[in-house]
Amino acid sequence: MSVINNSEVARLIKTDYQLSDIQNLISFLQERDTFAFPTLDNGLFPAAVVSNSTEYTGYAAVWVRDNVYVAYCHYLSGKTNIAVNNVRCLMQYIKKHRFRWLNIIDGKVDLAEVMQRPHVRFNGKDLSEIEQDWQQAQNDAWGYFLWFYCKLINDKAIEPTPEDLAILALFPEYFKAIAYWQDEDSGHWEEDRKISASSIGVVIASLQSFRQLLIYYTESARDRYQIPIAIELLDSLIQKGSKALAKILPAECIQPEHPRRYDAALLFLIYPLEILDSNTSDRIIADVTENLQGKYGISRYLHDSFWCRDYQQIPENIRTSISTEREQWLQERGRSLKLGEEAQWCIFDPILSAIYGVRFHHTHQSEFLTKQIYYLNRSLGQLTATDSKFGGFKCPELYYLKQDKYVPNDATPLLWTQANLLMALKIMEQSLSK
């Protein structure tokens, strides 16, 4: 049984919806600013809405990964201009710092020095890099950008300039230079570096999207637009990634020093990327729902120390350190990380609803619609109560244990959660329209 935090939302939740119910729900939440996406003048999105008391989170910064998800949600909602403006500004950021891609491709820097990698978190106002040490080796972030930018081109939503295409052509060379299929990166959760199936999968999806773009342009057009990438290179990179991914899945990592059997980031390979076969998808969904799903949300992975019990009692420098340092600090002070006490995130239930929605669209089997509704309802249940200190009807990043009660963390509202919830509602609209 999941928890419904907001009593007003509880009255609108049903086990059997009509199309008008979902449309009314969307309008109801829009009127209460659930889907208010604060936007910088250039079209970029901060990670969260921050106040003076939550500024310490650093979530006023721009993350590439989060921006792609928010832009994708707007694109799915028919707000193409917002999505295009966003990714065009991300492209400007890349152009401004293209030397980082070139340095990696040309072998001028040490791959082990993560601050030499392209920065995935930056100052959105002036597109400048943030000097703070950060786990910049995040192959999934750049995979998401390439995947979505190419998708917008393939869908005729963007007409790329020759310079745009030249920038996109750097990505396969970059992924080749770092040998992404065996590169240890910090992945979706920006923590310990390891060979992560979720990162490899995102890059594969991006290369497939780029391949589709390349096929669209004829050889003469490629020469005119100066895209110095051969399909054979893309095929080789896709093959290497696919072979590595097959050895790891359904786990996230099989390295003896970084074993991780379950990780909810693998859900993103099912949706929105849709690169896994049905059997592998079924196994990952079962792994997540049987091992990581809780009453308030879904944990990222077992023994996750980020926003663990009484997290704010931990010194700030330890809170923001990578997981191994944080876990070591907790162990030294006799604070064990108990199974079942991990933070429960709010970004995953909408993805599961979307996954089942896509399956319902393909099969028209009622069991998938039932599960689509179930996970949509769990997502709605995560909205903050009217008496929350963050305000009612907000989308938290996660719920964590404060003493013995699960409460929203300080990254509330999180734009990534908002985007995923709106995306799930839009896909539910599509299901009921049919």
N, C-alpha and C positions, 0 to 999 in steps of 0.2 A: 504494500500500500504506500503510495506516495503522499507527500504533504502539499496542501494548498494553503499558501501563506496569506493570500488576500481574500477576504470574505466577499467583496464585491465581484471579484473575478470568479469565485466559487459558484456564484449564482448563474454564471454564463457558461460554465463548463458542462458538456453533455457527453453521453456515450454514443450518441447518434446525431450527427449534425445535418442540417440542410444548408444549401449554399448561402441562403440569406443569413443563417446563424453566423457563419464565418465572416461574411461581409460586415455584419453588425459588430462582431468582435473586433475586427480590424479598426472600424470607425471608433468604437468605444475606446480602444487603447490609443489611437492617434489623438483623440480629444484630450487624453490624459498624458500626452507627451512621452508615451512609452517608446515611440519610434522617432523621437527628436534626435537627429544626428548633427551635433555641432560641427560646423565645417569651417576650416580656415579659408581665407580669401582666395587662395589658389586652388581650392577643391580637395585638399587633403583632410583626413580625419585624425584627431587625436585618439589614443587608445580608449580613454575614458573621460567622463566629466569629473574634473578634480576641483576641490575646494582648498582653502588654506590648510585644513587639517589632513587632507589626503594628498597634498602636493608631493609629499615624500615618496609616494609610489613611483614617481617618474612617468605616470601614465598620460601626462600632457604631451609627451613626445609622440612622434609618428612611427609606427611599425609597418613595414612593407606588407607582411602577412595579413595583419588585421585590416589594412586598407583594401587589399584585394577582396577579402570576404565582404566588407561593407559595400564596395563598389559592385561586386557580383550580385549582392542582394538588391541593390537599386536597379541593376540591369534586368534582373528577373522580374522586378516590379514595374517595368516599363519606363523607368526613369533613366533612359540611356545617356542623356546629356551629363547627368551627375557622374555616372560610371566612367564615361569617356574623359571628362575633365579631370577626374581623379587619376586615372592611369597615365594620362598625358603629363600630369605634374610629376608622377613617379618617374616617368621617362626623362623629364628634365633633370631630376635629381641624379639619375644614372649618368646622363650626359655630362653633368657637372663634375662627377667623380669617376669618369670612365677610366682614369689612370689606374684605379684599383683593379679593374678587370684586366687591363693591359699588362700590369705588373705581374699578375698571376699567370696569364697566358704566356708571357715572355720569360717566365722563370726568374724574375728579378727579386722576388721576396720569398721568405721562408713560409711555407704553408702552415707550419705549426704556430706561427705568430698570428693569432686570430684577429688582432687589431689591424693587420695588413689586408684582411679580407674586405670585400665590399660591406659597408655598414648597413645593417638591416633596421636600425633604429636611429632616428635623426631628428633634428630641429625642423619641424615642418614649415615654420614661418619664413625662414631664409634658405632652406635646403642645405644647411651646414651640418657637418658631422658633430656628434657629441663626444667630447674628449674622454668621458668616463670609460674605464675599462669595461668591456662587455663581451659576451660570448657571440662574436660576430660570425662565426662559422655556422651558418644556418642555410643549408642548401635548399631546404623546402621553401623558404621565403622567396628566393629568386626563381625557383621553379613555379611557384604560384603566379608571380608576375609574368613570366614568359608564357605560361599557359593561358592566362586571361587576356593578355595583350594580343596574342595570336588568335584567340577565340574571337575577339572583337573585330579583328581584321577579316577573319574567315567569315564572320557573320555580316560583313559589309557595314559595321558600325563605325569603323575607323578607316580612313584612307591614309596609309602611312606615307611619310616622306622618305626620300632616299636615305636621309640621315637616321630616321627611325629604324629602317631595315638594317642599316649597317650596325646599329647598336644591338639589335636583336641577334645579329649574326655573331656577336661576341659571346653569347651565352653557351652555345654548344662547344665553342673552343675553351671557354672557362670550365665547363663541366668535364671536358676531356682533360684539361690541365690538372684538375684536382682529383681525377679518377673517381668521380662521384660515387660509383658503385662500390667503392671500398674506402671512401673518405670518412673519417670520424668527424662528425659535425655535432652541434648542440641541438639541432632540430627544433621541433615545435615548442618545446618547453625551455629552451635556452639554458640547459644545465650541462651535465657531464657529456663530454664528447665521446661518441660511440658510433658504430656503423648501424644506422637506423633504417629499418624497412620503410617507415613512414616518409623519411626524407628521400630515399631512393625512388619510392613510388611517385612522389610529386614531380621529381625531375623527369621520370619516364613520361608522365602525362604531358609535361611541358614540351618535351622533345617530339612527342606524337602530334601535338598541336602545331608546333613549328613545321613539322614534316607536311602536314596538311596545307599550311600556308605556302610552302615551297612548291608543292605540286600545282597549286593554283596559278602561280606565275610560270609562264613559259620560259624556256631557256633564254630567249632574247630579252624577255622582261627582266629576268634575273640579272642579265648583264647590264641592262639599262639602269636598274636600281642598285646594282653593285652589291649583291648578296653573295659573298664569297664562301658559301657553304654548300657542300655536295650532299645530296640525299644519302649517298653511301656512308658518309660520316654519321649522319643522324641514325641510320639503320644500325651501324656498328655500336653507337652509344646506347641505343635502345636495347639492343641485344645483350650487351654487357650488364646493363641495369636489370633487365628482366631475369637474366640467369642468376644474378646475385639475390634478387628479390625472392625468387622461387626457393632458394636455399634457406632463407630466413623465415618467411611466412609459415604459419600464422603468428609467429612471434614478432616482437619489435626488434629485438637484438639477441643474437646467440653467442656473442663473444663471451668467453668464460669469465673475463674480468668485469663485464657489464651485462649480465644476463637479465633479460626482461621478457617474460612470456606474454604479459598482457599490457596493452597500452591503447587507450581510447583514440589516440591520434590516427590509428589505422582506419578508423571509420571514415576519415576524409578521403581515403583512396576509393571508397565505395561511392560516396557522394561528398562533394560535387564532381570528383575527378572521374569516377566510373571506369576504372581501369582493371578491376579484379573480376575473375570469373565467379559464378554463383556459389560454387562449393566453398571457395576460399572466403567469400563474403559472409556466407552462413557461419563459418567457423569463427570468424572475427566477431560477428555480432553476438554469437553465443558466448564467446570469451568475455566480451565487455559486459553483457547483461547478467551473466552468472557470477562474475568475479568483481566487477567494479561498480555496478549499479547500486545506489542507495535510495533512501526515502526522499532526499532533498536534491539529488542530482547524480552525477556519475564521476567517480574519481579518475584522475589521469592514469595512474598506475598504482600498484600496491606499494606501501611504505613511502608514499610521497610525503616529504616533509614540508612542502610549501603550504603555508597557511594550515599547519597542523594544529592540534589542540593548543589553545592559549598562545597563539602565534605572536601576538603583540607584546608578550612578556619577553620575547627573545630580542637581544640587542639588534638595532637596525642594520649594522654592518654584517651581522650573521644572517639576518632574514634575507638580505639581498644577495648573499653569496650563492655559489653553485651548490647543488644538492649534497655532494660529498662533504663539503666543509660544514654545511648546516647540520647534517646527520652526525658528523663527528662531534660537533659542539654539543648536540643534544645527548649523545651517548656519554660524553665525559661528565655531564651533569646528572647522569642517572635518569634522564627523561627518555623513555623508550617510545618508539613509534609503533603503536599498536594497530594491528589490522582492523579495519573498520572505522578508524578515527581519522582517515585521510580527508582532506577537503573534498567536497562534492561539487563539481563544476556544473555550470548551466549552459555550456555551449554544445553539449553532446546530444541531449534529448531531442532538440530540434533537428539535428542531423539524422538521428534514427527515424524520426517522423518522415523526413524527406526521403530517406532510403526506401521506406515502406510505401511512400507515395509513388515513387518511380516504379516500384514493382507492381503496384496496383494499376498504374497506367498501362504497363506492358501486358498484364495478365487478366485484369478485371476480376481477380479473385478476392472475394470479400474478406478473407482472413488478413490480407495485406492492408485493406482499408481499416480494419479493426485495430491493427497494430499502429497504423499511421495516426489514428485518433488517440490511441493510448499515449503515445509519446508526445503528441501535441499537447495533450492535457497535462502531462507531467511538466512540460515546458511552461505552460500557463501557470501552473501551480507554483513555479519558482519566482514569479513576480513578487516584489516586496509588498508587505502589508501597508495599509494606509497610515499606520502609526510608526512606520520605520523612520529612523533618523535620516535616511537618504530620501525620504518621500515615498509615497505609494506608487505602485504600478511600474517600478523600475526593474531593469534586468541586471542582476548581479553577475560578477565574474564567477563567484562560487559562494557556497555556504561552508563555514568552518565551525569547529567546536570551541565556543567561548565558555569555559568551565564545562557545564554539561548540556549546553543549549547550542543548536546550530543557528548561526546568524550570518547575514551577508557580510562579505569582507569589504575593505575600503575602496576597492575598484568597482564601485556601484554608482551609476550605471556603466556597464562595459559595452562599448559599441559593437564588438564582435558578437556578444550574446544577443543584442537587439537585432542585428542583421540576421542571425540564424533563426531567431523566432519569427521574424517577418517572412523570411524565406519559407519556413515550414507552413505558415498560414497561407502564403500564396500558392504553394504546392497543394495544400488542402483545398483551396478554391478550385484548382484544376481538376482534382479528383472528383469533387462534387458537381462540377460543370459537366462532367461526362456521364 
